[in-house]
Amino acid sequence: MDEKKLINMSELANKEDKLMDVCEYLEELQPIMEDIISDYEFEGADKEKVTDLETALSHLYKAYDLVNEIVAEDLYPPMPEE
């Protein structure tokens, strides 16, 4: 197949689709990070490491919320006041 005929779908996706993908990835990472934190706690890891991981998880939640909010605003802009 001629390489020039290949289409890079990521170039075609609009920004909202890309942001929705980011939301999905962040959502998938959250339970993974929770499991990692549990493993560290179970193994009796240094409290500072656990705290740092919990902070990272908190930032994942916040990033998810912020990106999700932007997507919602872009897809459903507020109605103009009359």
Number of C-alpha atoms within 10 A of each C-alpha: 5 5 6 6 7 8 9 8 7 10 9 10 11 9 13 16 13 15 17 17 12 16 20 13 12 19 16 11 14 17 12 12 16 14 11 15 20 13 13 16 14 9 9 10 12 10 11 9 13 18 12 12 17 16 12 14 20 13 12 18 15 13 16 20 15 13 17 18 12 15 19 13 11 12 10 9 10 8 6 5 4 3
